[in-house]
Amino acid sequence: MRRPFVFSILLLGCCALPAFSQQQPPSLVIINAQLADGTGAPLCNANLRITGSRITKIGKFKPSKSEQILDAKGLVLAPGFIDIHNHSTRGLDTDPLAETQIAQGITSLIIGADGDSPWPIEPWLEARLKNPASVNVAVIAGHATIRELVMSEDFRRVATPEEISKMATLVAHAMHEGAIGLSSGLEYDVASYSNTDEVVTMAAQAAKAGGFYMTHIRDEGNKSFEALKEEIEIGKRAHIPIEHSHIKVSTVAGWDKAPEYIAIINDSRKHALDFLADCYPYEAWHSNIKVIIPDKQYTNPVSVEKALADTGGPESVLITDFKPNPSYAGHTIADLAKANNISGTEMYIRIIKEGEAANTEANIIGHSMIEKDIKAFYQQPWVMVASDGGINTRHPRGAGTFPRVLGVYVREKKWLSLPEAIRKMTSLPAKRLGWKDRGTLKVGNFADLVLFSPDTVIDHSTFEKPFELPTGIEKVFVNGTLTWDSGHTTRAKTGVVLTLAGKLVTAAH
């Protein structure tokens, strides 16, 4: 086992602020902004001082002559947005400036969701320290990643007690190295063969280290209620806080059943289960093509026909990329079926066979949710905003999630008040992460800040052009340094690596 990290609070270095002077002054005061403090409290007028990496004063005070002043009249100042469900593991290597993320106001992102995480944890964290990003980063250990380490290619069965014990040991090791919890993707191939006892045993190890359990449950469609009950059982038996990933009811049979789903969760919360969830603001999900066939009979016409109908029909399934036949990208299964003069079922099976021949599979977007259910979930106080996107994600949520909530769900549809939406982007995810010095505007907290126009903020990413950047996010500060300025990156990379309770990570060997 590798030696553990030593956790300590760092004095962060100062970087140049291109929009201001070449040398950062002792402090910067933001004046005339409306403050949304992250708690859900009403907006208020106040000045805010940044000194180094921290917020050092908030209130009605006059800046000194030596201080730099940023006049934010007409803008809202909020804590930096925390994306608790992000898939930028590879993107952080290729694009550490993370423009599609920072342009949304994201200042911290958590990777390792859906059971798929870097491994081992410590070298990955070391790489992030050596090549910092524009955003803060933390990592969750993946259940499927660990399961495959133990079971190798022989994972299509229930694990033995000895194998489960090995998995639990690896979870404990991951937590020791700096992971903040355990994630699972029980609907996906490797994890789908696990039983509840296996997940409980592994989650209990994360709980012992103070972590939480994030889960893409076993079924989000026709059996979503059964999967929800399993998730609640895992939380109770492992004595671990729950983070329900991308909450939804995503097949035709589940439409309009969000209130029933919510009632079960509210009952579990009344009985002392620490249950939170996240949700993205789109009626379509993004995954692999096999996920829509629950019984895994991918070439059985009966299974395929039913699964496609449950998803809303072949016209609801869009291919985003497919290496064996790139021409499929941008077309629905219905489009491809018509072009080839075959049924949607036959087209699906053809894509499966072409993928298996090349040892790969197609990625898809499934338009199988309804706005009414999304609204019901977002209006729950325990549901936060998260993207399930990330750098280079071919779904509009990867570049548009947070501005879309502010522009569409707050300003246009008025589903949420602005302070409540900000709470769902800041202090609520910080609560799940145990981060007490991020997620709110408070003296002493790190200066992760977003300045945006409540009148113009909006997303521009679409299913056809998923990488289009939003507008209305005017300035973003990460640890006190300006990283996004009026539509452009400043190229500052002052993001840090975080672990449990928001501690900063340094390597001491």
C-alpha positions as semicolon CSV with decimal commas, in nm:
position;residue;x (nm);y (nm);z (nm)
1;M;0,000;0,000;0,000
2;R;0,122;0,346;-0,089
3;R;0,195;0,597;0,180
4;P;-0,103;0,823;0,256
5;F;-0,127;1,190;0,171
6;V;-0,064;1,442;0,440
7;F;-0,357;1,684;0,453
8;S;-0,285;2,044;0,533
9;I;-0,425;2,387;0,464
10;L;-0,214;2,559;0,199
11;L;-0,138;2,923;0,142
12;L;-0,231;2,944;-0,225
13;G;0,002;3,130;-0,459
14;C;-0,115;3,451;-0,623
15;C;-0,158;3,458;-1,000
16;A;-0,183;3,749;-1,238
17;L;-0,530;3,887;-1,299
18;P;-0,536;3,979;-1,667
19;A;-0,846;4,199;-1,635
20;F;-0,677;4,406;-1,363
21;S;-0,310;4,467;-1,290
22;Q;-0,010;4,248;-1,353
23;Q;0,053;4,204;-0,981
24;Q;-0,234;4,110;-0,757
25;P;-0,291;4,380;-0,492
26;P;-0,327;4,292;-0,124
27;S;-0,704;4,279;-0,162
28;L;-0,993;4,321;-0,401
29;V;-1,334;4,460;-0,305
30;I;-1,643;4,376;-0,507
31;I;-1,902;4,654;-0,471
32;N;-2,265;4,711;-0,573
33;A;-2,347;4,343;-0,627
34;Q;-2,658;4,164;-0,505
35;L;-2,528;3,885;-0,281
36;A;-2,684;3,539;-0,292
37;D;-2,503;3,387;0,002
38;G;-2,579;3,023;-0,082
39;T;-2,805;2,957;0,216
40;G;-3,129;3,039;0,034
41;A;-3,164;3,371;0,215
42;P;-3,295;3,671;0,015
43;L;-3,051;3,871;-0,194
44;C;-2,888;4,163;-0,018
45;N;-2,666;4,458;-0,107
46;A;-2,319;4,431;0,043
47;N;-1,955;4,469;-0,044
48;L;-1,722;4,170;-0,031
49;R;-1,346;4,175;0,015
50;I;-1,109;3,906;-0,114
51;T;-0,762;3,888;0,039
52;G;-0,544;3,619;-0,110
53;S;-0,756;3,306;-0,141
54;R;-1,020;3,393;0,120
55;I;-1,322;3,612;0,179
56;T;-1,213;3,853;0,452
57;K;-1,504;4,096;0,488
58;I;-1,870;4,124;0,390
59;G;-2,095;4,420;0,462
60;K;-2,145;4,794;0,421
61;F;-1,787;4,915;0,433
62;K;-1,576;5,156;0,232
63;P;-1,277;5,017;0,042
64;S;-0,942;5,175;0,120
65;K;-0,756;5,374;-0,144
66;S;-0,499;5,098;-0,190
67;E;-0,756;4,831;-0,268
68;Q;-0,862;4,729;-0,613
69;I;-1,235;4,774;-0,674
70;L;-1,467;4,574;-0,898
71;D;-1,801;4,745;-0,957
72;A;-2,060;4,469;-1,003
73;K;-2,370;4,683;-1,039
74;G;-2,654;4,484;-1,194
75;L;-2,488;4,149;-1,118
76;V;-2,545;3,879;-0,860
77;L;-2,249;3,755;-0,657
78;A;-2,278;3,392;-0,546
79;P;-2,052;3,118;-0,415
80;G;-1,886;2,914;-0,688
81;F;-2,105;2,634;-0,817
82;I;-2,016;2,282;-0,701
83;D;-2,085;2,006;-0,954
84;I;-2,112;1,690;-0,746
85;H;-2,160;1,463;-1,049
86;N;-1,906;1,532;-1,321
87;H;-1,730;1,317;-1,582
88;S;-1,414;1,516;-1,653
89;T;-1,164;1,246;-1,556
90;R;-0,999;1,241;-1,900
91;G;-1,088;1,601;-1,979
92;L;-0,883;1,737;-1,692
93;D;-0,574;1,587;-1,856
94;T;-0,643;1,725;-2,203
95;D;-0,808;2,054;-2,108
96;P;-0,711;2,166;-1,756
97;L;-0,850;2,514;-1,829
98;A;-1,190;2,340;-1,837
99;E;-1,359;2,622;-2,026
100;T;-1,696;2,450;-2,064
101;Q;-1,702;2,406;-1,687
102;I;-1,566;2,736;-1,560
103;A;-1,783;2,926;-1,812
104;Q;-2,088;2,786;-1,629
105;G;-1,967;2,917;-1,294
106;I;-1,845;2,576;-1,176
107;T;-1,553;2,620;-0,936
108;S;-1,541;2,266;-0,792
109;L;-1,622;1,934;-0,954
110;I;-1,641;1,578;-0,825
111;I;-1,538;1,292;-1,052
112;G;-1,575;0,916;-1,011
113;A;-1,954;0,891;-1,035
114;D;-2,157;0,593;-1,163
115;G;-1,910;0,341;-1,020
116;D;-1,629;0,433;-1,258
117;S;-1,329;0,608;-1,105
118;P;-0,955;0,651;-1,153
119;W;-0,743;0,382;-0,990
120;P;-0,535;0,385;-0,786
121;I;-0,655;0,702;-0,621
122;E;-0,327;0,843;-0,489
123;P;-0,135;0,863;-0,821
124;W;-0,437;1,027;-0,982
125;L;-0,446;1,292;-0,710
126;E;-0,070;1,342;-0,745
127;A;-0,116;1,402;-1,119
128;R;-0,379;1,665;-1,044
129;L;-0,140;1,837;-0,805
130;K;0,134;1,846;-1,068
131;N;-0,102;1,969;-1,339
132;P;-0,364;2,183;-1,163
133;A;-0,686;2,283;-1,336
134;S;-0,889;2,601;-1,334
135;V;-1,134;2,427;-1,099
136;N;-1,108;2,245;-0,767
137;V;-1,131;1,866;-0,790
138;A;-1,224;1,574;-0,564
139;V;-1,269;1,204;-0,643
140;I;-1,507;0,927;-0,540
141;A;-1,398;0,562;-0,554
142;G;-1,594;0,354;-0,805
143;H;-1,769;0,030;-0,708
144;A;-1,742;-0,116;-1,059
145;T;-1,378;-0,014;-1,087
146;I;-1,300;-0,205;-0,767
147;R;-1,526;-0,498;-0,856
148;E;-1,346;-0,550;-1,186
149;L;-1,008;-0,531;-1,014
150;V;-1,108;-0,820;-0,791
151;M;-1,313;-1,031;-1,034
152;S;-1,138;-0,941;-1,362
153;E;-1,337;-1,073;-1,662
154;D;-1,530;-1,315;-1,443
155;F;-1,770;-1,048;-1,314
156;R;-2,097;-1,179;-1,462
157;R;-2,202;-1,347;-1,139
158;V;-2,255;-1,281;-0,769
159;A;-1,924;-1,231;-0,589
160;T;-1,805;-1,478;-0,326
161;P;-1,765;-1,369;0,039
162;E;-1,388;-1,372;-0,010
163;E;-1,414;-1,146;-0,315
164;I;-1,646;-0,908;-0,134
165;S;-1,398;-0,890;0,153
166;K;-1,121;-0,796;-0,092
167;M;-1,346;-0,527;-0,244
168;A;-1,420;-0,383;0,098
169;T;-1,048;-0,369;0,176
170;L;-0,987;-0,177;-0,146
171;V;-1,262;0,072;-0,056
172;A;-1,092;0,134;0,279
173;H;-0,761;0,181;0,097
174;A;-0,918;0,427;-0,149
175;M;-1,061;0,632;0,137
176;H;-0,719;0,628;0,305
177;E;-0,562;0,763;-0,015
178;G;-0,804;1,054;-0,049
179;A;-1,136;0,938;-0,194
180;I;-1,442;1,109;-0,045
181;G;-1,691;0,824;-0,082
182;L;-1,809;0,527;-0,287
183;S;-2,010;0,551;-0,609
184;S;-2,201;0,282;-0,792
185;G;-2,360;0,238;-1,134
186;L;-2,576;-0,065;-1,064
187;E;-2,754;-0,042;-1,400
188;Y;-2,430;-0,091;-1,591
189;D;-2,275;-0,420;-1,694
190;V;-1,997;-0,482;-1,438
191;A;-2,198;-0,368;-1,136
192;S;-2,534;-0,508;-1,244
193;Y;-2,433;-0,860;-1,136
194;S;-2,363;-0,751;-0,778
195;N;-2,613;-0,815;-0,501
196;T;-2,724;-0,580;-0,226
197;D;-2,502;-0,743;0,037
198;E;-2,191;-0,671;-0,170
199;V;-2,274;-0,303;-0,202
200;V;-2,366;-0,273;0,166
201;T;-2,033;-0,424;0,272
202;M;-1,835;-0,188;0,051
203;A;-2,041;0,119;0,142
204;A;-1,991;0,045;0,511
205;Q;-1,615;0,086;0,463
206;A;-1,668;0,428;0,307
207;A;-1,898;0,519;0,597
208;K;-1,630;0,427;0,852
209;A;-1,400;0,684;0,692
210;G;-1,667;0,955;0,695
211;G;-1,764;0,920;0,328
212;F;-2,098;0,901;0,150
213;Y;-2,257;0,667;-0,104
214;M;-2,343;0,808;-0,449
215;T;-2,547;0,580;-0,669
216;H;-2,682;0,541;-1,017
217;I;-2,945;0,296;-0,900
218;R;-3,013;-0,045;-1,052
219;D;-3,300;0,072;-1,272
220;E;-3,431;0,419;-1,358
221;G;-3,716;0,291;-1,573
222;N;-3,987;0,031;-1,521
223;K;-3,825;-0,104;-1,204
224;S;-3,718;0,231;-1,064
225;F;-3,930;0,194;-0,750
226;E;-3,770;-0,142;-0,669
227;A;-3,426;0,009;-0,727
228;L;-3,508;0,302;-0,501
229;K;-3,605;0,067;-0,219
230;E;-3,273;-0,117;-0,259
231;E;-3,087;0,214;-0,240
232;I;-3,266;0,304;0,083
233;E;-3,185;-0,040;0,226
234;I;-2,815;0,010;0,141
235;G;-2,813;0,346;0,317
236;K;-2,977;0,208;0,630
237;R;-2,769;-0,109;0,655
238;A;-2,436;0,060;0,580
239;H;-2,520;0,363;0,800
240;I;-2,409;0,592;0,523
241;P;-2,540;0,919;0,375
242;I;-2,697;0,878;0,029
243;E;-2,645;1,087;-0,282
244;H;-2,895;0,974;-0,546
245;S;-2,748;1,046;-0,890
246;H;-2,951;1,222;-1,162
247;I;-3,289;1,150;-1,007
248;K;-3,549;1,060;-1,271
249;V;-3,822;0,823;-1,387
250;S;-3,708;0,759;-1,741
251;T;-3,947;0,525;-1,919
252;V;-4,298;0,583;-2,046
253;A;-4,447;0,370;-1,768
254;G;-4,287;0,596;-1,507
255;W;-4,407;0,927;-1,645
256;D;-4,613;1,133;-1,398
257;K;-4,502;0,912;-1,110
258;A;-4,246;1,155;-0,966
259;P;-4,481;1,245;-0,674
260;E;-4,501;0,879;-0,567
261;Y;-4,125;0,847;-0,596
262;I;-4,074;1,162;-0,390
263;A;-4,314;1,037;-0,122
264;I;-4,102;0,725;-0,064
265;I;-3,789;0,936;-0,028
266;N;-3,956;1,183;0,207
267;D;-4,069;0,895;0,425
268;S;-3,713;0,760;0,444
269;R;-3,586;1,106;0,534
270;K;-3,843;1,131;0,813
271;H;-3,701;0,806;0,946
272;A;-3,353;0,955;0,978
273;L;-3,197;0,847;0,649
274;D;-2,958;1,117;0,528
275;F;-3,080;1,124;0,167
276;L;-2,997;1,389;-0,093
277;A;-3,021;1,377;-0,472
278;D;-2,904;1,567;-0,778
279;C;-3,079;1,643;-1,105
280;Y;-2,980;1,784;-1,444
281;P;-3,214;2,023;-1,631
282;Y;-3,279;1,821;-1,947
283;E;-3,541;1,570;-2,058
284;A;-3,280;1,342;-2,213
285;W;-3,008;1,121;-2,069
286;H;-2,671;1,016;-2,215
287;S;-2,532;0,664;-2,186
288;N;-2,438;0,355;-2,386
289;I;-2,681;0,178;-2,618
290;K;-2,701;-0,140;-2,410
291;V;-2,839;0,031;-2,102
292;I;-3,192;0,045;-2,242
293;I;-3,224;-0,338;-2,246
294;P;-3,284;-0,440;-1,882
295;D;-3,269;-0,816;-1,940
296;K;-2,944;-0,786;-2,143
297;Q;-3,096;-0,976;-2,436
298;Y;-2,948;-0,730;-2,681
299;T;-3,018;-0,931;-2,995
300;N;-3,357;-1,072;-2,892
301;P;-3,618;-0,893;-3,106
302;V;-3,887;-0,925;-2,839
303;S;-3,667;-0,769;-2,569
304;V;-3,543;-0,497;-2,801
305;E;-3,888;-0,402;-2,930
306;K;-4,025;-0,368;-2,577
307;A;-3,724;-0,170;-2,452
308;L;-3,742;0,074;-2,742
309;A;-4,113;0,125;-2,681
310;D;-4,050;0,182;-2,310
311;T;-3,793;0,447;-2,401
312;G;-4,038;0,633;-2,625
313;G;-3,968;0,453;-2,951
314;P;-3,666;0,436;-3,184
315;E;-3,719;0,802;-3,272
316;S;-3,628;0,890;-2,910
317;V;-3,281;0,732;-2,925
318;L;-3,007;0,945;-3,083
319;I;-2,661;0,805;-3,164
320;T;-2,390;1,049;-3,048
321;D;-2,082;0,850;-3,151
322;F;-2,003;0,504;-3,285
323;K;-1,649;0,423;-3,395
324;P;-1,732;0,127;-3,624
325;N;-1,967;0,348;-3,827
326;P;-1,923;0,722;-3,755
327;S;-2,195;0,808;-4,006
328;Y;-2,454;0,694;-3,752
329;A;-2,370;0,987;-3,524
330;G;-2,635;1,257;-3,516
331;H;-2,913;1,025;-3,629
332;T;-3,186;0,848;-3,435
333;I;-3,239;0,475;-3,461
334;A;-3,562;0,555;-3,644
335;D;-3,371;0,766;-3,900
336;L;-3,117;0,490;-3,959
337;A;-3,388;0,225;-3,981
338;K;-3,575;0,422;-4,245
339;A;-3,257;0,481;-4,445
340;N;-3,184;0,109;-4,442
341;N;-3,546;0,005;-4,503
342;I;-3,563;-0,205;-4,185
343;S;-3,746;-0,178;-3,853
344;G;-3,615;0,011;-3,552
345;T;-3,571;-0,320;-3,372
346;E;-3,360;-0,461;-3,656
347;M;-3,152;-0,143;-3,668
348;Y;-3,081;-0,162;-3,296
349;I;-2,965;-0,524;-3,329
350;R;-2,747;-0,432;-3,626
351;I;-2,575;-0,159;-3,422
352;I;-2,519;-0,404;-3,135
353;K;-2,362;-0,664;-3,366
354;E;-2,142;-0,406;-3,538
355;G;-2,025;-0,286;-3,198
356;E;-1,952;-0,634;-3,066
357;A;-1,748;-0,713;-3,377
358;A;-1,530;-0,411;-3,297
359;N;-1,537;-0,466;-2,918
360;T;-1,714;-0,138;-2,858
361;E;-2,065;0,005;-2,846
362;A;-2,256;0,314;-2,948
363;N;-2,319;0,604;-2,715
364;I;-2,670;0,743;-2,721
365;I;-2,896;1,017;-2,595
366;G;-3,240;0,898;-2,487
367;H;-3,525;1,151;-2,493
368;S;-3,743;0,967;-2,246
369;M;-3,832;1,202;-1,960
370;I;-4,101;1,466;-1,921
371;E;-4,078;1,822;-1,791
372;K;-4,350;1,772;-1,530
373;D;-4,142;1,513;-1,346
374;I;-3,823;1,719;-1,367
375;K;-4,009;2,015;-1,214
376;A;-4,139;1,798;-0,930
377;F;-3,788;1,678;-0,847
378;Y;-3,626;2,022;-0,868
379;Q;-3,880;2,169;-0,629
380;Q;-3,776;1,929;-0,352
381;P;-3,547;2,100;-0,099
382;W;-3,316;1,796;-0,093
383;V;-3,248;1,795;-0,469
384;M;-2,940;1,985;-0,589
385;V;-2,820;2,085;-0,935
386;A;-2,553;1,867;-1,098
387;S;-2,458;1,816;-1,461
388;D;-2,370;1,448;-1,511
389;G;-2,162;1,613;-1,784
390;G;-1,807;1,734;-1,805
391;I;-1,531;1,841;-2,039
392;N;-1,596;1,720;-2,397
393;T;-1,930;1,562;-2,306
394;R;-2,150;1,528;-2,615
395;H;-2,467;1,628;-2,431
396;P;-2,567;1,992;-2,377
397;R;-2,556;1,942;-2,001
398;G;-2,177;1,929;-2,025
399;A;-2,161;2,300;-2,109
400;G;-2,501;2,436;-2,010
401;T;-2,643;2,288;-1,690
402;F;-2,601;2,567;-1,435
403;P;-2,683;2,864;-1,665
404;R;-2,985;2,671;-1,794
405;V;-3,128;2,635;-1,445
406;L;-3,075;3,007;-1,379
407;G;-3,206;3,122;-1,716
408;V;-3,488;2,877;-1,785
409;Y;-3,605;2,731;-1,452
410;V;-3,557;3,050;-1,248
411;R;-3,607;3,347;-1,481
412;E;-3,839;3,205;-1,748
413;K;-4,043;2,929;-1,587
414;K;-4,015;3,054;-1,228
415;W;-3,998;2,702;-1,087
416;L;-3,744;2,819;-0,828
417;S;-3,650;3,145;-0,665
418;L;-3,300;3,268;-0,744
419;P;-3,174;3,225;-0,385
420;E;-3,310;2,869;-0,374
421;A;-3,151;2,778;-0,706
422;I;-2,816;2,912;-0,583
423;R;-2,852;2,706;-0,264
424;K;-2,900;2,396;-0,479
425;M;-2,576;2,477;-0,664
426;T;-2,362;2,568;-0,363
427;S;-2,436;2,499;0,003
428;L;-2,645;2,184;-0,060
429;P;-2,367;1,996;-0,244
430;A;-2,118;2,140;0,007
431;K;-2,330;1,990;0,285
432;R;-2,311;1,644;0,129
433;L;-1,935;1,683;0,086
434;G;-1,878;1,817;0,436
435;W;-1,714;2,129;0,294
436;K;-1,766;2,398;0,558
437;D;-1,542;2,663;0,401
438;R;-1,692;2,653;0,051
439;G;-2,048;2,681;-0,077
440;T;-2,148;2,997;0,112
441;L;-2,043;3,361;0,122
442;K;-1,891;3,379;0,467
443;V;-1,588;3,552;0,611
444;G;-1,305;3,300;0,625
445;N;-1,437;3,086;0,343
446;F;-1,236;3,030;0,028
447;A;-1,312;3,289;-0,238
448;D;-1,475;3,061;-0,495
449;L;-1,714;3,315;-0,647
450;V;-1,943;3,369;-0,946
451;L;-2,067;3,703;-1,078
452;F;-2,357;3,671;-1,322
453;S;-2,635;3,872;-1,477
454;P;-2,973;3,742;-1,358
455;D;-3,136;3,911;-1,657
456;T;-2,926;3,751;-1,930
457;V;-2,766;3,431;-1,800
458;I;-2,857;3,142;-2,031
459;D;-2,720;2,824;-2,185
460;H;-2,649;2,791;-2,558
461;S;-2,537;2,427;-2,584
462;T;-2,772;2,202;-2,782
463;F;-2,788;1,839;-2,883
464;E;-2,652;1,942;-3,224
465;K;-2,385;2,176;-3,080
466;P;-2,312;2,050;-2,728
467;F;-1,997;2,259;-2,669
468;E;-2,148;2,606;-2,714
469;L;-2,066;2,822;-2,413
470;P;-2,328;3,004;-2,206
471;T;-2,358;3,379;-2,166
472;G;-2,431;3,591;-1,862
473;I;-2,163;3,438;-1,640
474;E;-1,943;3,745;-1,619
475;K;-1,660;3,659;-1,379
476;V;-1,551;3,349;-1,189
477;F;-1,293;3,339;-0,909
478;V;-1,132;3,016;-0,788
479;N;-0,948;3,044;-0,457
480;G;-0,942;3,421;-0,493
481;T;-0,803;3,432;-0,847
482;L;-0,998;3,544;-1,152
483;T;-1,031;3,247;-1,387
484;W;-1,318;3,354;-1,617
485;D;-1,357;3,714;-1,733
486;S;-1,637;3,838;-1,958
487;G;-1,653;3,534;-2,185
488;H;-1,287;3,435;-2,179
489;T;-1,056;3,221;-1,972
490;T;-0,776;3,406;-1,795
491;R;-0,569;3,086;-1,821
492;A;-0,525;3,083;-1,443
493;K;-0,513;2,733;-1,297
494;T;-0,557;2,782;-0,924
495;G;-0,784;2,486;-0,861
496;V;-0,679;2,259;-0,576
497;V;-0,733;1,893;-0,490
498;L;-0,985;1,841;-0,212
499;T;-1,083;1,552;0,009
500;L;-1,316;1,488;0,300
501;A;-1,433;1,799;0,488
502;G;-1,280;2,015;0,215
503;K;-0,919;1,964;0,322
504;L;-0,658;2,056;0,065
505;V;-0,421;1,787;-0,046
506;T;-0,044;1,803;-0,068
507;A;0,193;1,519;-0,137
508;A;0,455;1,457;0,131
509;H;0,687;1,170;0,056
